């Protein structure tokens, strides 16, 4: 029950008591006025009853009055307490108003915070967009600055041309005079051509006569052969392929040794160091990686001046890594594939095979005569064409180079595709001899377990490489040594490593990562490709694939290894092609190429490029660099 209700009932009880007292007094007055009119007994009894009732009622009223008085006293206490509570309630209401005000302020702050967060989010989105736009603008600015630099170089070239204009006019006048002389020379050349055509016709008749003489000589040779047979010489039982089937290597067919690439490379470095052969690790790794990418670049060329270790490197590499090694000294008279593989001697009815043809039969897994032994198809062969530019390489090696390049595009298990790569030997079919290699065409498949390298000196007695060869080759140029070594290393002390299995070599040719980091992709496709385009040697798909594969297969991993590998490719793929170009046309691009080499932490290469631009002859001379000096 609330304090208000309790107070109400207390006041009600008091009022009721007062009313009963008044009513009792009124009854007394009334009965006293009417008493004489009633019988006494009745009046007394009635009065007694009424008195008892009144007394009982009075007792009840008194009790209620006492309770009411107690309630009044309690009510006053409660009223005082209620007054205090009302004051507290008023204070709490005031505090509540303050809390409500604070809450309202907090709600307002929360709303403002949400608005600020939304503004920040919108600002961040706008900032990201502006940063992307800024990056695009910065790239455009860099391209513009590069173009501006090119324009400045062009302006300088233009000023130089303007300065040379008087001299050019004089040259033009001289050329006009020379043109007049050339016209006379042309007329004389036309007369010479007519004479040559007449001589050609006469020579055609001579050639026909020689062919007839050849046929008569062949018939005479046949007659001599018959006489030779009758005298106990050639018999019908001889084998025309006897020379071809003689194995070149007599080694074991089994392979062994460590299968870990890094372990073999470290073992080779240790062995070379023990016998006094100082080959820089960069050079060893470059040669090793160039051999591993021969599916794309099927020839590795070691160029430079004589006596810098070009022939030594392939020999010691093969011995220490467990590869079979075949050294073919190239002769100036080589002018056809026969000089590589041999020829058929019609006098003796025998095929005169070269060591290369005999070795390839041991290493090929297809179309191999059963007489060949030992079979080494599960091992690896390194063939070195020593001083390969004594003869014009396009004459004797170009056809084989094209076939080697096709190896990665065909399925060798399908004969119709394999024949595109196989080397046909010019051996006549069965001429009545015993059954053997002459029953069918003889073809040799040079599998991926056969690697080709070549050395080339650069002097007046040698020839340069054509663009076709350079496009398909990796060129390592040995620079002039800055420190000469007088002691001759004893290569006989090198221990031959166990033969390397071809399946291990194939595993080494599989990169651990299938993708280059974006940083190096951009360096190849954005920086290097643009520089090469400006140099007039645009980078094609095969070139880009070869560079990426070289980087992925380089033995040293991580950013330093990738940087060294890309610097190697600049040295091996770009610089050989700009050798001999006029500096005035390539200077700007070559300076950017030097800066790229610096970014790849190859200061020696950057300096060598800059030194090549300082030549007095006005052409870029690339003579390599000495990695020993690093």
C-alpha positions as CSV (number, residue, x, y, z in Angstrom):
1,X,0.0,0.0,0.0
2,X,1.4,3.4,-0.9
3,X,1.9,6.3,1.5
4,X,-0.9,8.3,0.0
5,X,-3.4,5.5,0.6
6,X,-2.3,5.0,4.1
7,X,-2.7,8.7,4.9
8,X,-6.1,8.7,3.3
9,X,-7.4,5.8,5.4
10,X,-6.0,7.3,8.6
11,X,-7.9,10.6,8.0
12,X,-11.0,8.6,7.1
13,X,-10.9,6.6,10.4
14,X,-10.6,9.8,12.4
15,X,-13.6,11.4,10.7
16,X,-15.6,8.2,11.3
17,X,-14.9,8.3,15.0
18,X,-15.9,11.9,15.3
19,X,-19.2,11.1,13.5
20,X,-20.0,8.2,15.8
21,X,-19.4,10.3,18.8
22,X,-21.7,12.9,17.5
23,X,-24.3,10.4,16.6
24,X,-24.2,8.8,20.1
25,X,-24.6,12.2,21.7
26,X,-27.6,12.9,19.5
27,X,-29.2,9.6,20.4
28,X,-28.7,10.4,24.1
29,X,-30.5,13.7,23.7
30,X,-33.3,12.0,21.7
31,X,-33.9,9.2,24.2
32,X,-33.9,11.6,27.1
33,X,-36.6,13.7,25.4
34,X,-38.8,10.6,24.5
35,X,-38.0,8.4,27.6
36,X,-41.1,9.4,29.6
37,X,-43.3,8.2,26.8
38,X,-42.0,4.6,26.8
39,X,-42.5,1.9,29.3
40,X,-39.7,1.8,31.8
41,X,-38.7,-1.8,31.4
42,X,-38.6,-1.6,27.7
43,X,-36.7,1.6,27.8
44,X,-34.2,0.2,30.2
45,X,-33.6,-2.9,28.2
46,X,-33.5,-1.0,25.0
47,X,-31.2,1.5,26.5
48,X,-29.0,-1.3,27.9
49,X,-28.8,-2.9,24.5
50,X,-28.1,0.4,22.8
51,X,-25.6,1.3,25.5
52,X,-23.8,-2.0,25.0
53,X,-23.9,-1.6,21.3
54,X,-22.7,2.0,21.7
55,X,-20.0,1.0,24.1
56,X,-18.9,-1.8,21.8
57,X,-19.0,0.6,18.9
58,X,-17.2,3.2,21.0
59,X,-14.5,0.5,21.8
60,X,-14.2,-0.2,18.1
61,X,-14.1,3.4,17.3
62,X,-11.5,4.0,20.0
63,X,-9.4,1.2,18.7
64,X,-9.8,2.6,15.3
65,X,-9.0,6.0,16.7
66,X,-5.9,4.7,18.4
67,X,-4.9,2.9,15.2
68,X,-5.7,6.1,13.3
69,X,-3.6,8.1,15.7
70,X,-0.8,5.6,15.3
71,X,-1.3,5.8,11.6
72,X,-1.2,9.5,11.8
73,X,2.0,9.4,13.7
74,X,3.4,6.9,11.2
75,X,2.0,9.0,8.4
76,X,3.8,12.0,9.7
77,X,7.0,10.0,9.7
78,X,6.2,8.7,6.3
79,X,5.3,12.1,5.1
80,X,8.7,13.4,6.3
81,X,10.4,10.5,4.6
82,X,8.3,11.1,1.6
83,X,9.2,14.7,1.6
84,X,12.9,13.7,1.7
85,X,12.4,11.2,-1.0
86,X,10.6,13.8,-3.1
87,X,13.6,16.1,-2.7
88,X,15.8,13.2,-3.7
89,X,13.5,12.4,-6.6
90,X,13.7,16.1,-7.6
91,X,17.5,15.9,-7.4
92,X,17.5,12.7,-9.3
93,X,15.1,14.2,-11.9
94,X,17.6,17.1,-12.2
95,X,20.4,14.5,-12.6
96,X,18.3,12.6,-15.1
97,X,17.8,15.8,-17.1
98,X,21.6,16.3,-17.0
99,X,22.1,12.6,-18.0
100,X,19.5,13.0,-20.8
101,X,21.4,16.1,-21.9
102,X,24.7,14.2,-21.9
103,X,23.0,11.3,-23.7
104,X,21.7,13.7,-26.3
105,X,25.1,15.1,-26.7
106,X,26.6,11.6,-27.0
107,X,24.0,10.7,-29.6
108,X,24.9,13.8,-31.5
109,X,28.6,13.0,-31.2
110,X,27.9,9.4,-32.4
111,X,25.9,10.7,-35.3
112,X,28.8,13.2,-36.1
113,X,31.3,10.3,-35.8
114,X,29.3,8.2,-38.2
115,X,29.2,11.1,-40.6
116,X,33.0,11.6,-40.2
117,X,33.6,7.8,-40.7
118,X,31.6,8.0,-43.9
119,X,33.5,11.1,-45.0
120,X,36.8,9.3,-44.2
121,X,35.7,6.2,-46.2
122,X,34.7,8.4,-49.1
123,X,38.0,10.3,-48.7
124,X,40.0,7.1,-48.7
125,X,38.3,5.9,-51.8
126,X,38.9,9.2,-53.5
127,X,42.6,9.1,-52.2
128,X,43.1,5.6,-53.7
129,X,41.7,6.7,-57.0
130,X,43.9,9.8,-56.9
131,X,46.9,7.7,-56.0
132,X,46.2,5.4,-59.0
133,X,45.8,8.5,-61.2
134,X,49.0,9.9,-59.7
135,X,50.9,6.6,-60.5
136,X,49.6,6.8,-64.1
137,X,50.6,10.5,-64.3
138,X,54.0,9.7,-62.8
139,X,54.5,6.9,-65.4
140,X,53.4,9.3,-68.1
141,X,55.8,11.9,-66.7
142,X,58.7,9.3,-66.7
143,X,57.8,8.3,-70.3
144,X,57.6,12.0,-71.2
145,X,61.0,12.7,-69.6
146,X,62.4,9.8,-71.4
147,X,60.9,11.0,-74.6
148,X,62.2,14.5,-73.8
149,X,65.6,13.1,-73.3
150,X,65.3,11.4,-76.6
151,X,64.2,14.6,-78.2
152,X,67.1,16.4,-76.6
153,X,69.4,13.8,-78.1
154,X,67.7,14.2,-81.4
155,X,68.1,18.0,-81.1
156,X,71.7,17.5,-80.5
157,X,72.0,15.2,-83.4
158,X,70.1,17.8,-85.5
159,X,72.5,20.5,-84.4
160,X,75.4,18.2,-85.3
161,X,73.8,17.5,-88.7
162,X,73.4,21.2,-89.3
163,X,77.0,21.7,-88.4
164,X,78.0,19.0,-90.8
165,X,75.6,20.3,-93.5
166,X,78.3,22.1,-95.4
167,X,80.5,19.1,-95.4
168,X,77.6,16.9,-96.4
169,X,76.9,19.3,-99.3
170,X,80.5,18.8,-100.5
171,X,80.0,15.0,-100.0
172,X,76.8,15.3,-102.1
173,X,78.7,16.9,-104.9
174,X,81.4,14.3,-104.6
175,X,78.6,11.6,-104.6
176,X,77.1,13.2,-107.7
177,X,80.4,12.9,-109.4
178,X,80.8,9.4,-108.1
179,X,77.3,8.7,-109.4
180,X,78.3,9.7,-112.8
181,X,81.3,7.4,-112.6
182,X,79.2,4.6,-111.2
183,X,76.8,4.9,-114.2
184,X,79.8,4.3,-116.4
185,X,80.8,1.4,-114.2
186,X,77.3,0.0,-114.4
187,X,77.4,0.1,-118.2
188,X,80.7,-1.7,-118.0
189,X,79.2,-4.2,-115.5
190,X,76.3,-4.8,-117.8
191,X,78.7,-5.7,-120.6
192,X,80.6,-7.9,-118.2
193,X,77.3,-9.6,-117.3
194,X,76.6,-10.3,-120.9
195,X,80.0,-11.8,-121.2
196,X,79.4,-13.9,-118.0
197,X,76.1,-15.1,-119.4
198,X,77.8,-16.2,-122.5
199,X,80.5,-17.9,-120.4
200,X,77.7,-19.5,-118.3
201,X,76.2,-21.0,-121.4
202,X,79.6,-22.4,-122.4
203,X,80.1,-23.7,-118.9
204,X,76.7,-25.4,-118.9
205,X,77.9,-27.4,-121.9
206,X,81.1,-28.1,-120.1
207,X,79.2,-29.3,-117.0
208,X,77.1,-31.6,-119.1
209,X,80.2,-33.0,-120.6
210,X,81.7,-33.4,-117.1
211,X,78.5,-35.3,-116.0
212,X,78.9,-37.6,-118.9
213,X,82.6,-38.1,-117.9
214,X,81.4,-38.7,-114.4
215,X,79.1,-41.5,-115.5
216,X,81.9,-43.0,-117.6
217,X,84.2,-42.8,-114.6
218,X,81.6,-44.5,-112.3
219,X,81.3,-47.3,-114.8
220,X,85.1,-47.5,-114.9
221,X,85.2,-47.6,-111.0
222,X,82.6,-50.4,-111.1
223,X,84.9,-52.3,-113.4
224,X,87.9,-51.6,-111.2
225,X,85.9,-52.7,-108.2
226,X,85.1,-56.0,-109.9
227,X,88.8,-56.5,-110.8
228,X,89.7,-55.5,-107.1
229,X,87.2,-58.1,-105.9
230,X,88.7,-60.8,-108.1
231,X,92.2,-59.9,-106.9
232,X,91.0,-60.5,-103.3
233,X,90.1,-56.9,-102.3
234,X,86.5,-55.9,-101.6
235,X,84.0,-58.8,-101.1
236,X,80.3,-58.8,-101.2
237,X,80.3,-59.4,-97.5
238,X,81.8,-56.0,-96.5
239,X,79.7,-53.6,-94.4
240,X,79.6,-50.1,-95.8
241,X,78.6,-48.8,-92.3
242,X,81.4,-50.5,-90.5
243,X,83.1,-47.1,-89.8
244,X,79.9,-45.5,-88.7
245,X,79.0,-48.3,-86.3
246,X,82.3,-48.0,-84.4
247,X,81.5,-46.5,-81.0
248,X,83.3,-43.3,-80.1
249,X,82.9,-43.6,-76.4
250,X,83.7,-46.8,-74.6
251,X,82.4,-45.7,-71.1
252,X,80.0,-47.6,-68.9
253,X,76.3,-47.4,-69.6
254,X,75.5,-46.9,-65.9
255,X,75.2,-43.5,-64.3
256,X,75.9,-42.5,-60.7
257,X,77.1,-39.8,-58.4
258,X,75.2,-37.0,-56.7
259,X,71.9,-36.0,-58.3
260,X,71.9,-32.6,-56.5
261,X,72.7,-29.7,-58.9
262,X,74.1,-27.4,-56.2
263,X,76.3,-30.2,-54.8
264,X,77.8,-31.0,-58.2
265,X,78.5,-27.3,-58.9
266,X,80.2,-26.9,-55.6
267,X,82.2,-30.0,-56.2
268,X,83.4,-28.6,-59.5
269,X,84.3,-25.3,-58.0
270,X,86.3,-27.0,-55.3
271,X,88.1,-29.2,-57.8
272,X,89.0,-26.3,-60.0
273,X,90.3,-24.4,-57.1
274,X,92.4,-27.3,-55.9
275,X,94.3,-27.5,-59.3
276,X,94.8,-23.8,-59.6
277,X,92.0,-23.1,-62.2
278,X,90.4,-19.8,-61.2
279,X,87.1,-19.5,-63.0
280,X,84.6,-16.9,-61.7
281,X,81.4,-18.3,-60.3
282,X,79.4,-15.9,-62.5
283,X,81.1,-17.4,-65.6
284,X,80.5,-21.0,-64.4
285,X,76.9,-20.3,-63.6
286,X,76.3,-18.5,-66.9
287,X,77.8,-21.4,-68.9
288,X,75.8,-24.0,-66.9
289,X,72.5,-22.1,-67.3
290,X,73.1,-21.5,-71.0
291,X,73.4,-25.2,-71.5
292,X,70.2,-25.8,-69.5
293,X,68.2,-23.5,-71.9
294,X,69.3,-25.2,-75.1
295,X,65.8,-26.2,-75.9
296,X,65.3,-22.5,-76.8
297,X,68.9,-21.4,-77.5
298,X,70.5,-24.6,-78.9
299,X,74.0,-23.2,-79.1
300,X,76.3,-21.7,-76.5
301,X,79.2,-19.6,-77.9
302,X,82.3,-18.7,-76.0
303,X,83.9,-15.7,-77.7
304,X,86.9,-13.5,-77.1
305,X,90.6,-13.2,-77.6
306,X,92.8,-16.2,-77.7
307,X,94.1,-17.6,-74.5
308,X,91.4,-16.6,-72.1
309,X,90.1,-20.1,-71.2
310,X,87.3,-20.5,-73.7
311,X,88.2,-24.0,-74.7
312,X,89.2,-24.9,-71.1
313,X,85.8,-24.2,-69.6
314,X,83.7,-26.7,-71.6
315,X,86.3,-29.5,-71.1
316,X,86.7,-29.1,-67.3
317,X,82.9,-28.5,-66.9
318,X,82.2,-31.8,-68.7
319,X,84.7,-33.7,-66.7
320,X,83.7,-32.3,-63.3
321,X,79.9,-32.5,-63.9
322,X,79.9,-36.0,-65.4
323,X,79.1,-35.2,-69.1
324,X,80.7,-37.0,-72.0
325,X,82.8,-34.5,-74.0
326,X,83.6,-34.4,-77.7
327,X,86.0,-31.8,-79.0
328,X,85.6,-31.1,-82.8
329,X,88.4,-28.7,-84.1
330,X,86.7,-26.8,-87.0
331,X,88.8,-26.5,-90.2
332,X,88.8,-23.5,-92.6
333,X,87.8,-25.8,-95.4
334,X,84.5,-26.8,-93.8
335,X,81.6,-25.8,-96.1
336,X,78.8,-28.4,-95.7
337,X,77.2,-30.7,-93.2
338,X,79.4,-33.6,-94.5
339,X,82.2,-32.0,-92.6
340,X,80.3,-32.7,-89.4
341,X,78.8,-36.1,-90.1
342,X,81.0,-37.7,-92.9
343,X,80.5,-38.8,-96.5
344,X,80.1,-41.9,-98.6
345,X,83.2,-43.0,-100.4
346,X,82.1,-44.4,-103.8
347,X,85.6,-45.9,-104.4
348,X,85.5,-48.0,-101.3
349,X,81.7,-48.3,-101.0
350,X,82.1,-47.2,-97.4
351,X,80.7,-44.4,-95.3
352,X,83.5,-42.3,-93.8
353,X,81.9,-41.3,-90.5
354,X,83.1,-38.5,-88.2
355,X,83.4,-38.8,-84.5
356,X,80.3,-36.7,-84.1
357,X,78.2,-39.1,-86.3
358,X,79.6,-42.1,-84.3
359,X,78.9,-40.5,-81.0
360,X,75.4,-39.4,-81.9
361,X,74.4,-43.0,-82.7
362,X,75.4,-44.0,-79.2
363,X,73.3,-41.2,-77.6
364,X,70.2,-41.3,-79.8
365,X,67.2,-43.2,-78.5
366,X,65.6,-43.7,-82.0
367,X,66.5,-45.5,-85.2
368,X,69.7,-46.8,-83.8
369,X,71.3,-49.8,-85.5
370,X,71.4,-52.8,-83.1
371,X,75.1,-53.2,-83.6
372,X,75.8,-49.9,-81.7
373,X,77.3,-50.5,-78.2
374,X,77.6,-49.2,-75.6
375,X,74.3,-47.4,-75.7
376,X,74.5,-44.1,-73.8
377,X,71.0,-42.6,-74.5
378,X,70.5,-42.2,-70.8
379,X,73.6,-40.0,-70.4
380,X,74.5,-36.5,-71.6
381,X,77.0,-35.5,-74.3
382,X,78.6,-32.0,-74.7
383,X,79.9,-31.3,-78.2
384,X,82.4,-28.4,-78.6
385,X,83.0,-26.9,-82.0
386,X,86.4,-25.4,-81.3
387,X,87.3,-22.2,-83.2
388,X,84.0,-22.5,-85.0
389,X,84.4,-19.3,-87.0
390,X,87.5,-20.4,-88.9
391,X,84.9,-21.5,-91.5
392,X,81.5,-19.9,-92.2
393,X,79.3,-21.5,-89.7
394,X,76.2,-21.0,-91.8
395,X,77.6,-23.4,-94.4
396,X,78.3,-26.4,-92.1
397,X,76.2,-25.9,-89.0
398,X,73.1,-23.8,-90.1
399,X,71.0,-26.8,-91.1
400,X,71.8,-28.7,-87.9
401,X,71.0,-25.5,-85.8
402,X,67.6,-25.3,-87.4
403,X,66.9,-28.9,-86.7
404,X,68.0,-28.5,-83.0
405,X,65.6,-25.6,-82.6
406,X,62.7,-27.8,-83.8
407,X,63.3,-30.4,-81.0
408,X,61.0,-28.6,-78.5
409,X,58.1,-28.4,-81.0
410,X,57.8,-32.0,-82.0
411,X,56.9,-35.3,-80.4
412,X,59.9,-37.5,-81.1
413,X,57.9,-40.7,-80.5
414,X,56.0,-40.0,-83.7
415,X,58.2,-40.8,-86.7
416,X,56.5,-38.3,-89.0
417,X,57.5,-35.5,-86.6
418,X,60.8,-36.9,-85.6
419,X,62.0,-37.0,-89.2
420,X,61.9,-33.2,-89.2
421,X,64.8,-33.1,-86.7
422,X,66.7,-36.2,-87.8
423,X,69.9,-35.8,-89.8
424,X,69.9,-37.9,-93.0
425,X,73.2,-39.5,-93.9
426,X,73.9,-39.6,-97.7
427,X,74.4,-43.3,-98.1
428,X,73.1,-45.1,-101.2
429,X,70.6,-47.8,-100.6
430,X,71.4,-51.5,-100.8
431,X,73.8,-52.1,-103.8
432,X,74.0,-55.9,-103.3
433,X,76.1,-55.8,-100.1
434,X,75.1,-57.8,-97.1
435,X,72.1,-56.9,-95.1
436,X,72.8,-54.0,-92.8
437,X,72.4,-50.2,-92.5
438,X,71.9,-49.8,-96.2
439,X,68.6,-51.6,-96.4
440,X,66.9,-48.3,-95.2
441,X,67.7,-44.6,-95.1
442,X,70.1,-43.9,-92.3
443,X,69.0,-41.0,-90.1
444,X,70.3,-39.8,-86.7
445,X,68.1,-38.1,-84.1
446,X,70.1,-35.5,-82.0
447,X,68.1,-35.8,-78.8
448,X,68.0,-33.2,-75.9
449,X,70.7,-35.2,-74.2
450,X,73.2,-33.7,-76.8
451,X,74.4,-30.2,-76.0
452,X,76.4,-28.0,-78.4
453,X,78.9,-25.3,-77.5
454,X,81.4,-23.5,-79.6
455,X,84.5,-21.2,-79.2
456,X,85.4,-18.4,-81.5
457,X,88.5,-16.2,-81.6
458,X,88.2,-12.6,-82.9
459,X,91.0,-11.7,-85.3
460,X,91.7,-11.1,-88.9
461,X,91.6,-14.9,-89.7
462,X,88.0,-15.5,-88.4
463,X,84.5,-14.7,-89.5
464,X,81.6,-13.1,-87.6
465,X,78.3,-14.7,-86.7
466,X,75.2,-13.9,-88.7
467,X,72.0,-12.7,-87.0
468,X,70.4,-16.1,-87.5
469,X,73.1,-17.8,-85.4
470,X,73.1,-15.0,-82.8
471,X,69.3,-15.2,-82.4
472,X,69.6,-18.9,-81.6
473,X,72.7,-18.8,-79.5
474,X,73.8,-17.6,-76.1
475,X,77.1,-15.7,-76.4
476,X,79.5,-15.5,-73.5
477,X,82.3,-13.1,-74.3
478,X,85.6,-13.4,-72.4
479,X,87.2,-10.0,-71.9
480,X,90.9,-9.2,-71.9
481,X,92.3,-10.3,-68.5
482,X,93.5,-7.6,-66.2
483,X,95.7,-9.9,-64.3
484,X,97.8,-12.4,-66.2
485,X,98.5,-15.9,-64.8
486,X,101.9,-17.5,-65.6
487,X,101.3,-20.9,-64.0
488,X,99.7,-23.6,-66.2
489,X,97.0,-25.5,-64.3
490,X,97.2,-29.3,-64.4
491,X,93.8,-30.5,-65.6
492,X,94.9,-34.1,-65.4
493,X,94.5,-33.9,-61.6
494,X,90.8,-33.3,-62.0
495,X,88.8,-36.3,-61.0
496,X,86.1,-37.3,-63.5
497,X,82.7,-37.2,-61.9
498,X,80.4,-40.3,-62.4
499,X,78.3,-40.0,-65.6
500,X,75.3,-37.7,-65.2
501,X,72.0,-39.4,-66.0
502,X,69.9,-37.7,-68.6
503,X,66.8,-37.8,-66.4
504,X,68.7,-35.9,-63.7
505,X,69.7,-33.3,-66.2
506,X,66.0,-33.0,-67.3
507,X,65.0,-32.5,-63.7
508,X,67.6,-29.7,-63.5
509,X,65.9,-28.1,-66.5
510,X,62.6,-27.8,-64.7
511,X,62.4,-24.5,-62.8
512,X,61.3,-24.6,-59.1
513,X,59.1,-21.5,-59.8
514,X,56.8,-21.3,-62.9
515,X,56.5,-17.5,-62.8
516,X,59.0,-14.7,-62.5
517,X,58.4,-12.0,-59.9
518,X,56.5,-9.0,-61.3
519,X,59.5,-6.8,-60.8
520,X,61.6,-8.8,-63.3
521,X,58.7,-9.2,-65.7
522,X,58.5,-5.4,-65.9
523,X,62.2,-5.1,-66.3
524,X,62.1,-7.5,-69.3
525,X,58.9,-6.3,-71.0
526,X,59.0,-2.6,-70.1
527,X,62.6,-1.6,-69.8
528,X,64.7,-4.1,-71.7
529,X,62.2,-4.6,-74.6
530,X,62.0,-0.8,-75.2
531,X,65.7,-0.3,-75.1
532,X,66.2,-3.2,-77.6
533,X,63.6,-1.7,-79.9
534,X,65.4,1.6,-79.9
535,X,68.6,-0.2,-80.7
536,X,67.0,-1.8,-83.8
537,X,67.0,-5.3,-82.3
538,X,63.4,-5.8,-81.2
539,X,62.7,-8.5,-78.7
540,X,60.5,-11.3,-80.1
541,X,58.5,-14.1,-78.3
542,X,61.4,-16.6,-78.5
543,X,63.9,-14.1,-77.1
544,X,61.6,-13.1,-74.2
545,X,60.9,-16.8,-73.4
546,X,64.6,-17.6,-73.5
547,X,65.4,-14.7,-71.1
548,X,62.7,-15.7,-68.7
549,X,63.8,-19.4,-68.8
550,X,67.4,-18.4,-68.2
551,X,66.3,-16.4,-65.1
552,X,64.1,-19.2,-63.7
553,X,66.9,-21.8,-64.2
554,X,69.8,-19.8,-62.8
555,X,71.4,-21.7,-59.9
556,X,71.4,-18.8,-57.4
557,X,67.8,-18.1,-56.2
558,X,66.3,-14.9,-54.9
559,X,66.6,-11.3,-56.0
560,X,70.4,-11.3,-56.3
561,X,70.4,-14.4,-58.5
562,X,67.7,-13.0,-60.7
563,X,69.5,-9.7,-61.0
564,X,72.8,-11.5,-62.0
565,X,70.9,-13.7,-64.5
566,X,69.2,-10.7,-66.2
567,X,72.5,-8.8,-66.4
568,X,74.0,-12.0,-68.0
569,X,71.3,-12.0,-70.6
570,X,72.0,-8.3,-71.4
571,X,75.6,-9.3,-71.9
572,X,74.8,-12.5,-73.9
573,X,71.8,-11.5,-76.0
574,X,71.9,-7.7,-76.5
575,X,75.5,-6.5,-76.6
576,X,76.8,-8.9,-79.3
577,X,74.1,-7.5,-81.7
578,X,75.0,-3.8,-81.2
579,X,78.7,-4.4,-81.7
580,X,79.9,-2.2,-84.6
581,X,76.8,0.1,-84.6
582,X,77.4,3.8,-84.9
583,X,77.4,5.4,-81.4
584,X,75.6,8.5,-82.6
585,X,72.5,6.4,-83.3
586,X,72.5,4.2,-80.2
587,X,74.1,6.4,-77.5
588,X,70.9,7.3,-75.6
589,X,69.6,3.8,-75.6
590,X,72.9,2.4,-74.5
591,X,73.2,4.8,-71.6
592,X,69.7,3.6,-70.4
593,X,71.0,0.0,-70.8
594,X,74.0,0.9,-68.6
595,X,71.6,2.4,-66.0
596,X,69.6,-0.9,-66.1
597,X,72.8,-2.8,-65.5
598,X,73.5,-0.6,-62.4
599,X,69.9,-1.2,-61.1
600,X,70.8,-5.0,-61.4
601,X,73.9,-4.4,-59.2
602,X,76.3,-5.2,-62.0
603,X,78.6,-2.2,-61.9
604,X,81.2,-4.0,-64.0
605,X,78.8,-4.5,-66.9
606,X,77.6,-0.9,-66.7
607,X,81.1,0.4,-66.8
608,X,82.0,-1.9,-69.8
609,X,79.0,-0.5,-71.7
610,X,80.0,3.1,-71.0
611,X,83.6,2.3,-72.0
612,X,82.3,0.9,-75.3
613,X,80.6,4.3,-76.0
614,X,83.9,6.2,-75.6
615,X,85.7,4.6,-78.6
616,X,87.3,7.1,-80.9
617,X,86.2,5.2,-84.1
618,X,82.6,6.3,-83.5
619,X,81.3,2.8,-83.3
620,X,80.4,0.7,-80.3
621,X,83.0,-1.9,-79.6
622,X,82.0,-4.7,-77.3
623,X,85.0,-6.6,-76.1
624,X,83.4,-8.3,-73.1
625,X,84.5,-7.8,-69.5
626,X,86.9,-9.5,-67.1
627,X,84.8,-11.3,-64.5
628,X,88.0,-12.4,-62.8
629,X,88.6,-8.8,-61.8
630,X,85.3,-8.6,-59.8
